[in-house]
Amino acid sequence: MLAERLYNLESFQVQYKKVLILSASLTIKKLVWNSERKLLLESINWNNLLSICSILCQSENADHLEASLRISQTVLLEECDDEQKGAAVFILIKLTNIPAYELAVKRELIKRELIDRLPLKLKFEINQAKIFNAININENIISINRFQKNVYDNLR
């Protein structure tokens, strides 16, 4: 499987470990970085990671999904360009993590209009994911993730 091969690439794992360090460091408010943070950021190839995540996010493997989520969330928190943030939003929505997208908009990490600038094919895939992973309860449309959707469908 392509996702498994990409995930197991040594180059991906090296980059992913750097993102994990960076992501964990964002949760420590009083952490003082010297030049190491700048060097770490410069050594991460966001475009490569996002390309791989666009495949991993379609996998059923929990490790693949976790990597896609962690990398996409970190892109939104870092000073990445709008194209990279757009790719991260696309991956989050493909992961059916619409709350993460909404939170990023609320915290002004991204602009809501970012989706409008994505290519038409990606906008179509985003809308498809939103529709497929929504349920109607008492006339209210609720967005849920893939796992929740599977549970909901099986219970019905």
N, C-alpha and C positions, 0 to 999 in steps of 0.2 A: 504494500500500500504506500502511495506517495507520501501521505502525511507522516507515516511512521518513519520513512527514510529521511525526510526533511528534519523531523524532530530529533532524530539520532545523529545528524551531522555534527561533527565535532565543532565546526565553525558556528553553527547555530547554538550549541550548548554553551560555548564560551561567551557568546554575545548575551544569551539568556541569563547566565549567571551574573553578568554585569548589570543587567536590568533589575535582577532580583536585589542586588546590593543597593542600587540606586532607589528602587521602590521602597525597600525597608528603611533606608535612610530618610525618606520623606516623612516617615511616621514618627521620627525622633526630633522633636521640636528644637531642642537645644544642642543638637549635634553641630559641631564646628568642623567644617571641612577646610583643608588647606588647598593645595593645588591638585590633590588627588581627584576631587570631584570633577574638575575641569578636564583632567586627563581621561577620566572614566567616560565622561560625556563625549569627548572627541573620539574615543575608540569604539563607540557604538554606531553601527551602520543601521540607522532606523529604517531606511528604505528596504534593505534586505530583510530585516526582521518582520516588517509589515507585510512584505510579499509572502513570506513563509506563513505568517499568521492568517493570511487570507485563505490559505489551504487548510491549516490546522483547525480553524474555527468551524469547519464543516465536518470534522471528525466526531466520532462518538467517544473517543478516548479521553478520559478525565484529565490526564496530563497535558494533552494537546489543547484542550479547552482552557485549562488553567493558564498555560503559557500565553495563549492568545489574549485572554482577559488581562493578565498582568502587564503584558507589553503594551496593549492598547491603552490601558488606564495610565501607564507611565508616560506615554506619548502626550496624553492630554495635560499632564501635570508639568511637563518639561517645555522648554522653549523650542519646540519643533515648529516647522512651517505649516501653513494652512493645508497644503496637500497631504502632509503626513498626518495632521490632525483629522482631515477628512477621511483618510484611510482607516485611522483608528476608530472613528465614529462608525464607519461602514462595518468594521469587524465587530464592534460592540453590538450593533443592531443585528448582525448575522448571528451573534451569540444569543440574541434575544435579551440583551441586557439594556433595555430602553431606559430604566431608571438611572443607570450610569451616565447615559447621554444627557438626560434631563438635568441631572445634578451638575454635570460639567457646564451646561448652559446657564443654570442658576448661579453657579460660582463664577461665571464669566471667564471660564477657561477657554471656551469656544463660543462662537456666535451661532445662533439658531440657523442663520442663513447659510452656514457652511455646507449643509446638505444640498442647498439649491445650486451650488457650484460644481457638484459631482457630476460625472458623466451620466447620461440618461439611463444606460444599462444598470449602473450601480443604484440609481434612484429607484428603478424598477425592482431590483432585488431587495432593497430596503423596505419598500412598500409591501412586497410579497411576504417578507419575514414578519412584518408588523401584522399583516392580515392573518397569516397562517397561525400565528401565536397569540391570537386574541380570542377571548371568550365573551359571550354575552350573558350577563347575570342580572336579572331584573331590569332589563333595558339599559344596563351600563356595560360599556365595552371596557374590558380589562386586559391589559397587556401582561402576558406571563412568559416565563422562559421555556425552553424546550423540555426540560425535565418536568416542570409543572404541567405543561401541555400533555405530555405522555401520560402522567398520572391522571389528569382530568379526563382524557379520552378513554383510558382503560376503566376508570370508574363509571363512566357513562355507559 
